[in-house]
Amino acid sequence: MSAGTTGVVGVVGGGQLARMLHQAAISLAIRVVVLDPDPGCAAAAAGAERFDGTWTSADDLVAFANSGVDVVTFDHELADPDDLVRLEAASPVPVRPAPATKVLAQDKLVARTALEGRGFGIPAFAAVHDVAQVQAFAAEHGWPVVLKTSRGGYDGRGVWIVRDAREAAEVLAAGDGFMVEELVDIREELAVMVARRPGGSLRSWPVFRTTQVEGICTEVILAAGSPLTDRARALAERLAEHVELTGVMAVEFFVDAGGELLVNELACRPHNSGHVTMDSCITDQFEQHLRAVLDLPLGATEPTVDVAVMVNVLGGAAPWSAEDFADAVATDRTSLHLYGKGHRPGRKLGHVNAVGDSVEETLGRARKVAAVLGGSD
Amino acid sequence: MSAGTTGVVGVVGGGQLARMLHQAAISLAIRVVVLDPDPGCAAAAAGAERFDGTWTSADDLVAFANSGVDVVTFDHELADPDDLVRLEAASPVPVRPAPATKVLAQDKLVARTALEGRGFGIPAFAAVHDVAQVQAFAAEHGWPVVLKTSRGGYDGRGVWIVRDAREAAEVLAAGDGFMVEELVDIREELAVMVARRPGGSLRSWPVFRTTQVEGICTEVILAAGSPLTDRARALAERLAEHVELTGVMAVEFFVDAGGELLVNELACRPHNSGHVTMDSCITDQFEQHLRAVLDLPLGATEPTVDVAVMVNVLGGAAPWSAEDFADAVATDRTSLHLYGKGHRPGRKLGHVNAVGDSVEETLGRARKVAAVLGGSD
């Protein structure tokens, strides 16, 4: 092992998660190389090395794995699951998480099926190919129901709440690969981040309360005191073992009207809901993911503050001004994390972490910063 | 202002301080460009952009300033003070700190002279050119005395304790540009980091206790309770105003046998004694330096923990093994910061920050990690 480089992590995709993996990697003298066709991608803009190619090409994936990296991991869910299986077979370099685990974040039907009957609470679901099947499901679980594409949806895309057979038919006519789920009466949404090494040791972070607006995670709160904390962490850890996770994973839970925990989605990579760990926990999700995929001992996950929150910075109608930026950084006990992306209305340009003593005050501070940069303040 | 880049900071020198400036800059979408002749320098190895050239060339300094950066600042004290004056005259780009301030960290005689008679405690000193002048000084202040080269010394180089005229003559014969100082009976060493914007607003961090071994800062302790805290911070802040600081500065103090604070050295840049801020204060010295030189509002400096310590990782007899590295990262509540440098015995390869509740326990943990990597454990 050289003091100059302690490991080389190949990341499929050079978005903001790869950017923050690179930032964390600097402290441990780990090199991050991203597979991305865009020389201006968020990770390369922060100085991560780039291997020119794309995740839509199985050949590029294999060439990337054979380019001298110690392990291949992911910035996103976009690679084709079949290509990842081929990659795993074609290269001696480990893929972490393994394609058989990664697919649980890529295919909602596979994920539901993998968890069914294993003691994890999940919404009632079924694969559907025609309206009759949706009607049969609704006859049992009631309208409205949720139609989802099992693959390819994210940030609220690929999800429709339909009230009757006519609406269901419209959705089904527009694509294929659908599943149906009961519409859960959601009282609260929680997320648990968990990290696991190839050998099996694992650590989870405290539970986060998350707020989704139109399917996009917009706010995250880390605060002690949810009565479901222990149960959610235990479920997430058991799930990580069940799916043989390597790396970090986000487990998103619905809390239903009866107070039961239902597993909603999995993300087998660092995740927006875990950004809050960056300024509030001993080890953040990015350093932990690097440790896990390189099979290094995991770091402590305890929070160092009573309250921490994360609010996404979405592009406003116009780019922020120099005065807006100065206002944003002037706010005490908040940390800005920008992704180096050009402005576009609604685009995730960064996030704000804030720490404090009360949820209300801390959240207010973080929202104010996000609003100044998003132009809505 | 573009969301993609919020500012471009040019750093003279691409060592570990530039590396950590780059790491901090990623969060604010600031680009860091270093002037360094070495493509493998610590900052470039972490992905900072590099302008090929050297700080020993006034022409390179001017070309660097005119290459599109918003401001020029420093990784080290090695540029010639006269070249910096020429740079300031030749380029419209601001140099921060200004050469007239920077020279206080580059020339010990200039620094002592600038503070003399201004109410800052400093050791008695004099410029000396021959042994007779040393003898005259010693007649007033007693042997032994300290001989120093006013320029070019660092990490203990360029400093000699001489017991008599014969030893003084030996030192003086080997060079020029000497000054003499009284030998202070040092009870304790403290450092205060302070940051100041061009407009004058400033913030200091809590006082650190520092340990030097053979002139090299090896350990730093951030802990409440020194009775000199308020006085040292106030002195450092007044000093920052007096020298019209822009950026961050380390003020190193001796506490003498009578409990008086004497200003020892200044470093007008992020400094080894401020590394502890990375994992223990709301805003660390690197982000703060970027804010200060770009004339952005300064961040809060409050510590987020009761006790934090920093221990340098120096190269041992042999490079660390993969097992050593795994042992090092396995230690809870410690954060490793490596500089991406190749191994050499005694070389500063990184530092360990640790947080905790008691100084003894926290320091023990950090020392253990540094020792594992330094091969002496």
Interface residues (C-beta under 8 A of the other chain):
Chain A: M1 S2 A3 G4 T5 T6 R19 M20 H22 Q23 I26 S27 L28 A29 A45 A46 G47 A48 E49 I282 R291 L296 P297 G299 A300 T304 V305 G315 P319 W320 S321 A322 F325 A326 V329 A330 D332 R333 S335 L336 H337 L338 Y339 G340 K341 G342 H343 L349 G350 V355
Chain B: M1 S2 A3 G4 T5 T6 R19 M20 H22 Q23 I26 S27 L28 A29 A45 A46 G47 A48 E49 I282 R291 L296 P297 G299 A300 T304 V305 G315 P319 W320 S321 A322 F325 A326 V329 A330 D332 R333 S335 L336 H337 L338 Y339 G340 K341 G342 H343 L349 G350 V355
